[in-house]
Amino acid sequence: MTVPAGPGAGNDHREPVRRPVSLRARLLIFGVLALAASLGLVGLALDAAFSRSAETELRNQMQTWVYLTLGATEVSESGGIEVRDDLGDPRLAQPGSGIYVHVHGSQDHWSSPSALGLELPEVTPVPAGEQRFERRGSDQGFLVYQYGVGWELPDASLVPFTVSVLADPRLLEPQIQAFRSGLWRSLGAAGLFLALVQFLFLWLALRPLRQVAGEVAAIEAGQRERLDGPYPVELEPLTRNLDRLLATEKANQERYRNALDSLAHSLKTPLAVVRAGLSKSQGSEVPAMQEAVDDMQHLITSRLQRAAASTRRTHATPVPVLPVVERLLGSLRKVYSHKLRTTDVSIAPELVFHGEQRDLMELLGNLLDNAFKYGQGRVVVSAGRADAGLWIRVENDGVPIPGDQAQGLMQRGVRGDERERVEGHGLGLTIVTELVSAYGGALEIEQSKWGGAAITVRFPDR
């Protein structure tokens, strides 16, 4: 059973909290995505521009083939068209080369040897003096360049015909693929270089924040009392206010502790006078009044200690847990030397408690004292760290605490064992609960595998 230690206590049954992504990771991810998108758009634009440029170059080449064809063309007086086979470009004489020339007039037509055995798309004639460039067929159809000609015969009559050059677009693919390969390799190398530069830039830009975080961690560990700096102008207001806050906290702690000490000293004398007066008095009510005075003394002491615990320093020096446990066990073995007790300790030497040493000693002292008092022969102490922070567990082999009684044991004066042979005032678990509450932790009461009670206290990471 988990018993909350007070307001703000942790709850180990809640859903695990996802750690936020660091600022550096966010900037790096967004920067890399923006860089990739920018380089991708640049690459697509350059690829499209190069494709258009390659197509324009092919068009100019097709215009050259038209002029070569016109130079090799003769028209008879009857309107017949004759073209020499040698057009100056061997691709026009190679069947299936991807470049085909077709000359067609109203009475005659001619096709280059490269079109032998192929079925080319039909082309329509264009008027003399006009030129046309288009794509025919499907998306992967031919690129067609046409030029209209009016051939003048000796009798001043004109014979119109059209010279058409058809080019397979796949002729451009090797050139375009070579450009794309080089383009994306270059952009990839540039992107990698810019990403590394961006990472270096972010590392340098966020270095002051890492310095602040490191010094704050050192303050929490009790290794320093203020931020040293120097810091960039943008961080000066933050660091200056943090230093002021730390100085104010330290001053308030000192004033509060001094006030508590003064209060304790002021109350000590009146209580001593009352106690001395009672010792000289007679009557049946004197023992009850003496017991009331003792309770007042105990309550004042414990309440002052609880109030002091609530003012624990944020930058308290970490307290090793194992030496405190061993010290308390050594004392308890002497107190309970008349009983045979076996103690098992499972605590790493490097495990530390971030808080006041006297708080840890009182908390463990009450838990261990109850374990010795109500156990039958075995006391087990273990501690470690989990996602929620530090946990300390004390078990014995006595009688387990029923779940329906756990909450009641948190109340002052309530004891789990009312037998007269076991001394106690019912304040142990109450003190533990108040201490754990002061640190924002939680307390769990379960049954130990040894048969007795298992009490676990958890302190969240700050």
C-alpha positions in Angstrom: 0.0 0.0 0.0 1.3 3.5 -0.9 0.6 6.1 1.7 1.1 9.7 0.5 3.5 11.5 2.7 1.7 14.8 2.5 0.9 17.5 0.0 3.2 17.3 -3.0 4.2 13.7 -2.3 5.1 11.6 -5.3 2.8 8.9 -6.7 4.7 5.9 -8.1 1.5 4.6 -9.8 1.1 7.5 -12.2 2.0 7.2 -15.9 5.7 7.7 -16.6 6.5 11.3 -17.5 8.2 11.6 -20.9 11.3 13.7 -20.8 11.1 16.8 -23.0 13.4 16.9 -26.0 16.4 19.1 -25.4 16.7 22.5 -27.0 19.8 21.5 -28.9 18.0 18.4 -30.3 15.0 20.5 -31.4 17.2 23.1 -33.1 19.3 20.5 -34.7 16.3 18.5 -36.0 14.5 21.5 -37.3 17.7 22.9 -38.9 18.5 19.6 -40.6 14.9 19.3 -41.9 15.0 22.8 -43.2 18.4 22.2 -44.8 17.2 19.0 -46.4 14.1 20.7 -47.7 16.0 23.7 -49.1 18.7 21.6 -50.8 15.9 19.3 -52.2 14.1 22.2 -53.7 17.3 23.6 -55.1 18.2 20.2 -56.5 14.7 19.9 -58.2 15.0 23.4 -59.6 18.4 22.7 -61.0 17.3 19.3 -62.4 14.3 20.9 -64.2 16.5 23.7 -65.5 19.1 21.3 -66.9 16.4 19.2 -68.5 15.0 22.2 -70.2 18.5 23.3 -71.2 19.2 19.8 -72.6 16.0 19.9 -74.6 16.8 23.3 -76.0 20.2 22.1 -77.0 18.6 19.1 -78.8 16.2 21.5 -80.6 19.1 23.5 -81.8 20.8 20.3 -83.0 17.5 19.3 -84.8 17.5 22.7 -86.5 21.1 21.9 -87.7 19.9 18.6 -89.2 17.1 20.5 -91.0 19.7 22.7 -92.7 21.9 19.6 -93.5 18.8 18.0 -95.1 18.0 21.2 -97.1 21.6 21.3 -98.3 21.3 17.8 -99.7 17.8 18.2 -101.3 17.0 18.8 -104.9 13.5 19.3 -106.4 12.8 18.4 -110.0 10.7 20.5 -112.4 7.9 18.0 -111.9 8.0 18.5 -108.1 9.8 15.3 -107.2 12.1 15.5 -104.1 15.5 13.9 -104.2 17.8 13.9 -101.1 21.4 12.6 -101.0 22.0 9.8 -98.6 25.1 11.4 -97.2 23.8 14.1 -94.8 27.0 14.7 -92.9 25.8 12.9 -89.7 26.3 9.1 -89.5 23.4 8.8 -87.1 21.0 9.8 -89.9 22.2 6.7 -91.9 22.1 4.3 -89.0 18.7 2.4 -88.6 17.1 2.9 -85.2 19.6 5.6 -84.1 16.8 7.7 -82.6 17.1 10.6 -85.1 14.9 10.5 -88.1 14.4 13.0 -91.0 11.3 13.0 -93.1 10.8 15.3 -96.1 7.3 15.3 -97.5 5.6 17.5 -100.1 2.4 17.5 -102.0 3.6 15.0 -104.6 6.6 13.2 -103.1 8.3 12.4 -99.7 11.6 11.0 -98.4 12.8 9.4 -95.2 16.3 9.1 -93.9 17.9 5.6 -93.8 17.8 5.7 -90.0 14.0 5.3 -90.2 14.2 2.0 -92.1 11.8 -0.5 -90.7 10.2 1.9 -88.2 6.7 3.2 -88.0 7.0 6.9 -87.2 4.1 9.1 -86.2 2.4 11.1 -88.9 3.3 14.7 -89.2 1.3 17.5 -90.7 2.9 20.0 -93.1 3.5 23.5 -92.0 3.4 26.6 -94.2 6.6 27.8 -95.9 8.8 29.9 -93.7 7.3 28.6 -90.4 8.9 26.3 -87.8 7.3 24.2 -85.1 8.7 22.3 -82.1 6.5 19.9 -80.2 6.2 16.4 -78.7 4.2 13.8 -80.6 2.6 10.6 -79.3 2.6 9.5 -75.6 4.6 11.1 -72.8 7.6 9.3 -74.0 6.9 10.1 -77.7 9.1 11.8 -80.2 10.3 15.4 -80.1 9.4 16.9 -83.5 11.0 19.9 -85.2 9.4 21.0 -88.5 10.4 23.6 -91.0 8.2 24.7 -93.9 10.0 25.3 -97.2 8.8 26.8 -100.5 11.1 25.7 -103.3 11.2 28.0 -106.3 11.4 26.3 -109.8 12.9 27.9 -112.9 9.4 28.9 -114.0 9.0 30.9 -110.8 6.5 28.4 -109.4 6.9 27.3 -105.8 6.9 23.7 -104.6 6.0 23.5 -100.9 7.4 20.8 -98.7 8.1 20.3 -95.0 11.3 19.0 -93.4 10.6 17.1 -90.2 13.2 15.9 -87.7 12.0 13.4 -85.1 14.2 12.7 -82.1 13.8 10.0 -79.4 13.8 11.8 -76.0 15.8 8.9 -74.6 18.8 10.4 -76.3 18.8 13.0 -73.5 18.7 10.4 -70.7 22.4 9.7 -70.4 23.2 13.3 -70.2 20.5 14.1 -67.7 21.3 11.0 -65.6 25.0 12.0 -65.5 24.0 15.5 -64.4 21.6 14.3 -61.8 24.1 11.9 -60.3 26.7 14.6 -60.0 24.1 17.1 -58.7 22.8 15.0 -55.9 26.2 13.8 -54.9 27.3 17.4 -54.7 24.2 18.5 -52.8 24.5 15.6 -50.4 28.1 16.5 -49.7 27.1 20.1 -49.2 24.2 19.1 -47.0 26.5 17.0 -44.8 29.0 19.8 -44.5 26.3 22.3 -43.6 24.8 19.9 -41.1 28.2 19.6 -39.4 28.7 23.3 -39.5 25.2 23.7 -38.0 25.9 21.2 -35.2 29.2 23.0 -34.4 27.3 26.4 -34.4 24.6 25.1 -32.1 27.3 23.5 -29.8 29.1 26.8 -29.5 25.9 28.9 -29.3 24.4 26.7 -26.5 27.7 26.4 -24.6 26.7 29.1 -22.1 23.5 27.3 -21.3 25.4 24.1 -20.6 27.7 26.1 -18.4 24.7 27.4 -16.4 23.2 23.9 -16.2 26.5 22.5 -14.9 27.0 25.2 -12.3 23.4 24.8 -11.1 24.0 21.0 -10.8 27.1 21.8 -8.8 25.1 24.1 -6.5 22.5 21.3 -6.0 25.4 18.9 -5.1 26.7 21.4 -2.6 30.0 22.0 -4.5 29.5 25.7 -4.9 27.2 28.4 -3.6 26.7 30.7 -6.6 27.1 31.0 -10.4 30.5 32.1 -11.5 30.1 33.1 -15.2 31.0 35.2 -17.2 27.9 34.7 -19.4 26.6 36.4 -22.6 24.6 39.5 -22.2 21.4 37.6 -23.0 21.9 35.3 -20.0 23.0 37.9 -17.5 19.5 38.8 -16.2 18.8 35.0 -15.6 22.1 34.3 -13.8 22.0 37.5 -11.8 18.5 36.7 -10.5 19.5 33.1 -9.7 22.5 34.4 -7.7 20.1 36.8 -5.8 17.7 34.0 -5.2 20.4 31.7 -3.8 21.7 34.5 -1.6 18.2 35.3 -0.3 17.5 31.6 0.3 20.7 31.2 2.3 19.9 34.4 4.4 16.4 33.2 5.1 17.6 29.8 6.2 20.0 31.4 8.6 17.4 33.7 10.0 14.9 30.9 10.3 17.3 28.6 12.0 18.3 31.3 14.4 14.7 32.0 15.2 14.0 28.3 15.9 17.1 28.1 18.1 15.9 31.2 20.0 12.4 29.7 20.4 13.8 26.4 21.7 16.0 28.2 24.1 13.2 30.5 25.3 10.9 27.6 26.0 13.5 25.5 27.7 13.6 27.7 30.8 9.9 27.9 31.5 9.5 24.2 31.1 12.4 23.6 33.5 10.7 25.9 36.0 7.4 24.0 35.6 9.1 20.7 35.9 11.0 21.8 39.1 7.8 23.0 40.6 6.0 19.8 40.0 8.8 17.8 41.6 8.1 19.7 44.9 4.4 19.4 44.6 2.2 16.8 46.2 -1.0 15.3 44.9 -2.5 12.7 42.7 -2.5 15.0 39.7 1.2 15.6 39.7 2.2 12.4 37.7 -0.3 13.4 34.9 1.0 17.0 34.8 4.6 15.7 34.7 3.8 13.5 31.8 2.1 16.4 30.1 5.2 18.5 30.5 7.4 15.7 29.0 5.0 15.5 26.1 5.3 19.3 25.6 9.0 19.1 25.6 9.0 16.2 23.1 6.4 18.0 20.8 8.4 21.3 20.8 11.6 19.5 19.9 10.0 17.4 17.2 8.1 20.3 15.7 11.2 22.5 15.6 13.0 19.7 13.8 10.2 19.4 11.3 10.2 23.1 10.6 13.9 23.0 10.2 13.5 20.1 7.7 11.1 22.2 5.6 13.9 24.8 5.1 16.4 22.3 3.8 18.9 23.9 1.5 18.5 23.4 -2.3 22.3 23.1 -2.6 22.8 20.8 0.4 25.9 18.6 0.3 24.9 15.1 -0.7 24.9 12.7 2.2 26.2 9.1 1.6 23.5 6.7 2.8 25.5 3.7 3.7 27.7 5.3 6.5 24.5 6.7 8.1 22.8 3.2 8.0 25.9 1.5 9.4 26.2 4.1 12.2 22.6 3.6 13.2 22.8 -0.2 13.1 25.8 -0.1 15.3 23.9 1.9 17.9 20.8 -0.2 17.7 22.8 -3.4 18.1 24.0 -2.2 21.4 20.5 -1.1 22.5 19.0 -4.4 21.5 22.0 -6.5 22.5 19.7 -8.7 24.7 18.0 -9.9 21.6 19.6 -11.8 18.8 19.2 -9.7 15.6 20.6 -10.4 12.1 21.0 -7.4 9.8 21.4 -7.5 6.0 22.4 -4.3 4.2 22.3 -3.9 0.4 23.3 -0.3 -0.4 25.9 0.9 -2.9 28.7 3.0 -1.3 28.1 5.8 -3.9 24.4 6.2 -3.2 23.7 9.7 -1.7 20.8 11.6 -0.2 20.3 15.2 -1.3 19.2 16.8 1.9 20.2 17.4 5.6 22.1 14.6 7.3 20.2 15.0 10.5 16.9 14.5 8.6 18.2 11.3 7.1 19.5 10.0 10.4 16.2 10.7 12.2 14.2 9.1 9.3 16.3 6.0 9.2 16.6 5.9 13.0 12.8 5.6 13.4 12.4 3.0 10.7 15.3 0.9 12.0 14.2 1.2 15.6 10.7 0.0 14.6 12.2 -2.9 12.6 14.4 -4.0 15.6 11.5 -3.4 18.1 8.8 -5.4 16.2 11.0 -7.9 14.4 11.7 -11.5 15.4 15.3 -11.8 14.4 16.0 -10.3 11.0 16.3 -6.7 9.7 17.0 -6.0 6.0 17.9 -2.6 4.7 18.2 -1.8 1.0 18.4 1.3 -1.1 18.9 2.4 -4.7 17.8 4.8 -7.4 14.9 4.5 -9.8 13.3 6.8 -12.4 11.5 8.6 -9.7 14.6 9.2 -7.5 16.1 7.7 -4.4 14.3 4.8 -2.5 15.1 3.3 0.9 13.5 0.1 2.1 13.5 -1.3 5.7 12.1 -4.8 6.3 11.8 -7.2 9.2 10.4 -10.7 9.9 7.8 -9.7 12.5 4.1 -9.3 12.0 3.0 -7.5 8.8 0.9 -4.4 8.9 -2.6 -4.9 7.5 -3.5 -2.6 4.6 -6.5 -1.1 6.4 -4.4 0.0 9.4 -1.5 1.6 7.4 -3.2 5.0 7.1 -4.0 5.0 10.8 -0.4 4.4 11.7 0.4 7.8 10.2 -1.5 9.5 13.0 0.4 10.7 16.0 0.2 8.4 19.0 -1.2 5.4 17.1 0.9 2.3 17.6 0.9 -0.9 15.5 1.5 -3.0 18.6 -0.2 -2.1 21.9 1.5 -4.7 23.9 2.9 -3.4 27.2 6.2 -5.2 26.7 7.0 -3.1 23.6 7.9 0.4 24.6 6.9 3.4 22.4 4.8 6.5 22.0 3.4 5.9 18.5 5.4 8.8 17.0 8.0 7.0 14.8 6.0 6.6 11.6 4.5 10.1 12.1 7.9 11.6 12.2 9.0 9.6 9.2 5.8 10.8 7.3 6.5 14.4 8.1 10.1 14.2 7.0 9.2 12.5 3.8 6.5 15.0 3.2 9.0 17.9 3.7 11.1 16.5 0.8 8.0 15.8 -1.5 8.3 12.1 -1.3 6.1 9.1 -0.6 5.9 6.2 1.9 4.8 2.7 1.1 3.8 0.0 3.6 3.8 -3.6 2.3 4.5 -7.1 3.5 8.0 -8.2 3.5 9.1 -11.5 1.9 10.4 -12.3 5.4 6.9 -12.2 6.7 7.0 -8.8 8.6 6.5 -5.2 7.5 8.3 -3.6 4.6 8.4 0.2 4.6 9.8 2.0 1.6 10.4 5.8 1.4 10.9 7.5 -1.9 12.5 10.9 -2.6 11.9 12.4 -6.1 14.8 13.9 -8.0 14.9 17.6 -7.9 
